[in-house]
Amino acid sequence: MSKNCQITWQPTQEQVDKVILPGMQEIANQCAGYINELQCPPEFVAVMLRDIADAFESSVIEGESDCSCC
């Protein structure tokens, strides 16, 4: 997501309540499960999440964004 999208797009309260917060909770629960299953430190999962975030950010930089503002 470009900085322009980050500045101009804002989720609605309904999106926050029905999609964003539950999605974040689900991801957190999955990550806690990975920590338990792998018996790894939480920092390892943090690195996994950063890699995922980096992949999303780099795909936008490469022009793959479907954001109408970019």
Backbone as CSV, one residue per row, in Angstrom:
resi,resn,N_x,N_y,N_z,CA_x,CA_y,CA_z,C_x,C_y,C_z
1,MET,0.855,-1.175,0.000,0.000,0.000,0.000,0.891,1.225,0.000
2,SER,0.621,2.139,-0.882,1.438,3.342,-0.921,1.067,4.246,0.249
3,LYS,1.941,5.211,0.510,1.655,6.138,1.603,0.368,6.898,1.326
4,ASN,0.075,7.164,0.041,-1.159,7.847,-0.315,-2.369,7.034,0.126
5,CYS,-2.360,5.723,-0.104,-3.471,4.869,0.320,-3.573,4.829,1.834
6,GLN,-2.435,4.751,2.498,-2.454,4.696,3.955,-3.089,5.946,4.535
7,ILE,-2.895,7.060,3.891,-3.418,8.326,4.391,-4.894,8.478,4.054
8,THR,-5.322,8.077,2.851,-6.678,8.365,2.419,-7.693,7.294,2.768
9,TRP,-7.297,6.036,2.865,-8.265,4.977,3.148,-8.451,4.822,4.635
10,GLN,-9.677,4.794,5.064,-10.015,4.552,6.465,-11.137,3.521,6.494
11,PRO,-10.999,2.485,7.312,-12.082,1.510,7.394,-13.289,2.109,8.101
12,THR,-14.447,1.601,7.751,-15.651,2.004,8.474,-15.648,1.310,9.830
13,GLN,-16.466,1.778,10.736,-16.559,1.129,12.045,-17.056,-0.302,11.891
14,GLU,-17.963,-0.511,10.947,-18.468,-1.864,10.699,-17.343,-2.780,10.214
15,GLN,-16.483,-2.279,9.321,-15.352,-3.074,8.858,-14.407,-3.402,10.004
16,VAL,-14.164,-2.431,10.862,-13.299,-2.660,12.023,-13.896,-3.739,12.906
17,ASP,-15.185,-3.613,13.213,-15.845,-4.529,14.141,-16.053,-5.928,13.567
18,LYS,-16.397,-6.013,12.279,-16.792,-7.295,11.713,-15.693,-8.010,10.937
19,VAL,-14.676,-7.273,10.493,-13.633,-7.902,9.672,-12.247,-7.752,10.300
20,ILE,-11.856,-6.539,10.578,-10.472,-6.265,10.988,-10.157,-6.853,12.360
21,LEU,-10.934,-6.509,13.370,-10.641,-7.022,14.714,-10.766,-8.546,14.801
22,PRO,-11.841,-9.141,14.254,-11.886,-10.608,14.276,-10.745,-11.248,13.483
23,GLY,-10.378,-10.638,12.372,-9.266,-11.171,11.584,-7.956,-11.110,12.341
24,MET,-7.715,-10.008,13.010,-6.492,-9.886,13.799,-6.477,-10.898,14.940
25,GLN,-7.628,-11.103,15.569,-7.721,-12.082,16.653,-7.458,-13.488,16.125
26,GLU,-8.008,-13.807,14.962,-7.784,-15.127,14.370,-6.308,-15.348,14.039
27,ILE,-5.671,-14.334,13.476,-4.240,-14.439,13.165,-3.428,-14.625,14.451
28,ALA,-3.762,-13.865,15.487,-3.047,-13.996,16.764,-3.213,-15.401,17.336
29,ASN,-4.427,-15.946,17.252,-4.664,-17.306,17.754,-3.882,-18.338,16.945
30,GLN,-3.839,-18.168,15.616,-3.064,-19.081,14.777,-1.591,-19.016,15.151
31,CYS,-1.093,-17.825,15.353,0.328,-17.665,15.696,0.637,-18.286,17.046
32,ALA,-0.264,-18.130,17.999,-0.062,-18.767,19.305,-0.033,-20.285,19.138
33,GLY,-0.869,-20.796,18.246,-0.856,-22.227,17.962,0.451,-22.682,17.353
34,TYR,1.007,-21.873,16.449,2.302,-22.210,15.844,3.399,-22.241,16.903
35,ILE,3.359,-21.275,17.803,4.365,-21.228,18.875,4.278,-22.504,19.709
36,ASN,3.056,-22.908,20.046,2.876,-24.129,20.843,3.285,-25.371,20.069
37,GLU,2.865,-25.466,18.813,3.160,-26.649,18.009,4.650,-26.792,17.719
38,LEU,5.283,-25.692,17.386,6.706,-25.723,17.044,7.612,-25.654,18.268
39,GLN,7.032,-25.257,19.398,7.828,-25.030,20.612,8.963,-24.042,20.310
40,CYS,8.577,-22.972,19.615,9.557,-21.956,19.229,9.301,-20.684,20.027
41,PRO,10.292,-19.803,20.062,10.087,-18.531,20.756,9.132,-17.643,19.955
42,PRO,8.387,-16.784,20.627,7.469,-15.877,19.931,8.178,-15.013,18.886
43,GLU,9.451,-14.739,19.120,10.199,-13.905,18.174,10.277,-14.558,16.795
44,PHE,10.290,-15.894,16.735,10.320,-16.578,15.449,9.045,-16.293,14.660
45,VAL,7.906,-16.335,15.333,6.637,-16.037,14.673,6.593,-14.567,14.267
46,ALA,7.175,-13.700,15.075,7.238,-12.278,14.717,8.004,-12.091,13.413
47,VAL,9.080,-12.836,13.229,9.837,-12.765,11.976,8.973,-13.254,10.814
48,MET,8.215,-14.332,11.030,7.312,-14.829,9.990,6.312,-13.747,9.583
49,LEU,5.731,-13.080,10.570,4.746,-12.038,10.288,5.372,-10.854,9.552
50,ARG,6.605,-10.497,9.930,7.291,-9.403,9.229,7.556,-9.775,7.771
51,ASP,7.937,-11.024,7.539,8.170,-11.483,6.164,6.889,-11.404,5.333
52,ILE,5.780,-11.774,5.947,4.493,-11.690,5.249,4.162,-10.232,4.936
53,ALA,4.331,-9.358,5.917,4.061,-7.932,5.699,4.959,-7.378,4.604
54,ASP,6.229,-7.756,4.624,7.161,-7.294,3.592,6.716,-7.742,2.202
55,ALA,6.198,-8.957,2.105,5.732,-9.460,0.808,4.552,-8.636,0.297
56,PHE,3.647,-8.265,1.180,2.526,-7.425,0.764,3.009,-6.051,0.333
57,GLU,3.927,-5.473,1.082,4.430,-4.144,0.749,5.228,-4.155,-0.541
58,SER,6.036,-5.175,-0.767,6.843,-5.204,-1.982,5.978,-5.449,-3.206
59,SER,4.862,-6.179,-3.085,3.999,-6.392,-4.248,3.337,-5.087,-4.666
60,VAL,3.055,-4.215,-3.727,2.488,-2.913,-4.057,3.529,-2.061,-4.759
61,ILE,4.753,-2.104,-4.281,5.825,-1.339,-4.893,6.034,-1.774,-6.341
62,GLU,5.851,-3.073,-6.608,6.038,-3.599,-7.945,4.854,-3.320,-8.859
63,GLY,3.860,-2.590,-8.385,2.748,-2.197,-9.229,1.598,-3.178,-9.263
64,GLU,1.496,-4.059,-8.300,0.423,-5.032,-8.284,-0.760,-4.594,-7.440
65,SER,-0.805,-3.346,-7.063,-1.873,-2.866,-6.192,-3.179,-2.773,-6.963
66,ASP,-4.267,-3.152,-6.307,-5.588,-2.951,-6.893,-6.308,-1.802,-6.197
67,CYS,-5.547,-1.039,-5.417,-6.095,0.108,-4.709,-6.431,1.206,-5.720
68,SER,-7.642,1.676,-5.707,-8.059,2.665,-6.693,-7.385,4.026,-6.503
69,CYS,-6.792,4.255,-5.341,-6.166,5.552,-5.106,-4.701,5.571,-5.536
70,CYS,-4.143,4.437,-5.938,-2.718,4.369,-6.272,-2.486,4.265,-7.763
